Amino acid sequence: MKPLQISPETAVKLSEKLGVPLEHLMHMPQHILLQKIAELGKEQADAKEAEKKDKP
């Protein structure tokens, strides 16, 4: 399996956001990475919805 074709800056940011070591991220299967990114996006959307509901 070849490493992901993403920029170094993107890899570092994803590694930090997902809490995954950079070496693991670069060799992670693409479908698993996409699933994790989707989960992260859903969490952020849920947090924004909760923030909107809290504001009067």
N, C-alpha and C positions, 0 to 999 in steps of 0.2 A: 504494500500500500504506500503510495507516495504522500509526502506531507501536503497539508492544505496550501492552496495558492492564495494566501492573504498577506497583506503587508505586515512588516514587523510591528508597526504602531498598533494596527488592529489586533494582532495576536496578543500583544501585551495588555491592551485594554480588555479584551475578552477574557484573558486569563485572570485578571484581577476581579472582574465582575462575576465570573462563574466560580471563582475560588478553586481553579484547577491549575496545577503547575504548567508552565509554558511548554515543557517537553511533551506532556500528556496531551495538551491541546493541539499541538502541531501534528500529532499522529492519531488523533481521534477520528473515527469514521465520520464522514460528512453528514450522514443522516442523523447521527447522535448529536453532533454539534448544532445542527439546525433545530433539533428538538429542544435542546437546552436554551438556545437563543429565543425560541418561541415561548418557553416557560418564563424566561426572564422578562420578556416583553409583556406577558400576561400579568406578572407580578407588578410591574411598573404601572400598567394600566389600572389595575385594581387599587393600587396605592393612590393614584391620582383621583379615582372615583371616590375613595374614602375621604380624601382631602377636600374635595368639592362638597361632599355632604356635611362635613364638619363646619364649614364656613357658613355664617348666616346670610 
